[in-house]
């Protein structure tokens, strides 16, 4: 029976798979079960508190009466602070008209889709990736998912994108990548930028251009030899076609403070500001003032990141070392070395194996549930990020767990995998 009480868009909207998994975890924790929760793309405030300076500045701004509506495009001081922050850190200079402040990064993504994409337009996005399928659906666009491969660290390449971008309106990119914890190299991103520029040069005078949505909300969290790159750093002419998504949610473990921003062409930014203003998706005024003070303080940022990044890397290294140890001892598990963000991509090759009660692990969902219920390890399959099929790849997130929790989980994980019977094995 069709639901006639809501719109077709609302009726067809698919809920978050991650939230469903989180519900399973909450039930087990409430029952007293020990769970290493590697599902949430968030930070525990116990493991990763926000900068003390930011907290103090929020309190001071509230005390100073910064409690009324902010401008729909953002507090002027913060917009200027964003400009100075990028010029100081990555050498990019934006005009004031190109900066829009939003209530976290999600309204920036949504308003980009709304400002650029009409119903029926083609939106190209890699899979796995976070929520592009849902944003595409919300604006009535035609999704063109591009399946990425483990050998490319699940990042799109020019070779993969070339047949997809012809005639498309938007190309959604993310680096460091959620869910994979991998990041573009300079060479790979430069090739994609060249593809976008060539496609736009090919289009006739009356054709609308191909834009790039570049989500770099994790860009300050890169590890080892990985260095963050941006389209405009590699090809300055990409400034005409690039909308960048950023904010303090991941860089400063401040997901609940809700301050994000975008940079992009001034004409597009003006339309995005109108959308954000109409839906009231601006960041709270006091938090905007406090964020401006934080971005104006390079020494504070450097000191915070010195400790915070080290904490994230310790957890990712512990996770990767545990997976590598199991792999070296013959267990069917592998991982891609961490490059950035708070995620590790891990493949559990357990399909077809049988549990002690005779059940066969036939799907990624079977594997996820088995590892949660048997080992107390909570993970998210790549199917939650648009990838179809059961390939055994999962996102493991370290933002809400300690190193000790990670290390203790591997004993339970080894026992759970070791208890499985391989397909076709003889039973005594």
Secondary structure, DSSP 8 states (H G I E B T S, - for coil): ----SS-HHHHH----HHHHHHHHHHHHHHTT---EE---SS--TTTS---HHHHHHHHHHHHTT--S---TT--HHHHHHHHHHHHHHT-----GGGEEEESSSHHHHHHHHHHH--TT-EEEEEES-SSHHHHHHHTT-EEEEEE--GGGTT---HHHHTTT-TT-SEEEEESS-TTT-----HHHHHHHHHHHHHHHHHS-TTS---EEEEE-TTTT-B-TT-----HHHH-GGGGGTEEEEEESTTTTT-TTT--EEEE--HHHHHHHHHHHHHHT----HHHHHHHHHHHT-HHHHHHHHHHHHHHHHHHHHHHHHHHHHHHHTT-SEEE----BTTEEEEEE--TT-B-TTS-B--SHHHHHHHIIIII-EE-EEGGGGT--S---EEEEE-TT--HHHHHHHHHHHHHHHHT-B-TT----
